[in-house]
Amino acid sequence: MKMFKNRDIISMVDFSREEIDHILDVAERVEKDPTGCHDLLNNKILALLFFEPSTRTRMSFESAMYKLGGKCIDLGAIDASSLKKGESFTDTIKVISKYADLMVIRHPAEGAARYASEIVDIPVINGGDGTGQHPTQTLLDLFTLKKENKLERVNIGILGDLRYSRTVHSLVYALTLYNVDMTFIYPPSLRLPDWILEHLIKNDIRYKECNNIDEVIGDIDVLYITRIQKERFPDISEYYAVSDSYKVTKSLLVSKAKDDLILLHPLPKKNEIEKELDDTPYAKYFLQVEYGVYVRMALLGLIMGVFD
Ligand code: NCD
């Protein structure tokens, strides 16, 4: 297992099963005693650089840093920074790296966080790079599956925009390290990218594909639902062709799903989950949000070298 101290968190492709399990163990320790961590990162500064909208990722990192006794500085709105005057991305991150001990970057371009990690001396965490990866979301998804006892010998359905969702790309890759079956349910134009399908085939991972949730809902133990990523479509008419093509409803689950099915969603959600489901035992997406703070506390502490 590689050391976590000063390590960049860019893609799930960079992590072994053993390393992921270690992060989840540390997150569980944090969950048991969050207040015991309150001064571990005194005097440490986390820089938040969000070149795309964010609620959960940005604020949960902020919350995690404060709960560890650290502080955050935020690039804020792009229009209020020197990027507006024409400063390059490269110069901006080099400058900010001199103000902080580590940074989280979200950027619309795939590869932006990897690039940043190559040119600055402080650790970089990828908070989502275009349609690429979203490793910290995946770690909190895995943490939720583990806490719900659904990370081994289960069938995990993944529904929606498998083409453009970075949360799906990270999660599917990571799940290949666990003993699970996967079922992909998607409108025909939103299939997983070839590199992931090739990875699944090469590693003999058991998976099934279909276009209609009704056909498979009775066979799955977890349903990971995604929003259609409107902002990623090069042609907006292609988005409108699929925008209302699936919705998970209470009547579908009550009539066909296993009683202990759980629903996960990285959020934000739009109309892909019927609102009535939010207060049912199926829905675990607000619990995921809570777990996100423990997982990010674990990661920040590991990278800063205060957890082993
Ligand atoms: C996701 C993202 O930004 O990729 N949001 C998140 O971080 N929880 C999912 C999405 O935007 O649909």
Boltz pocket constraint, residues with backbone or C-beta under 6 A from the ligand:
constraints:
  - pocket:
      binder: B
      contacts: [[A, 53], [A, 56], [A, 57], [A, 127], [A, 128], [A, 134], [A, 137], [A, 166], [A, 167], [A, 227], [A, 266], [A, 267], [A, 268]]
      max_distance: 6.0
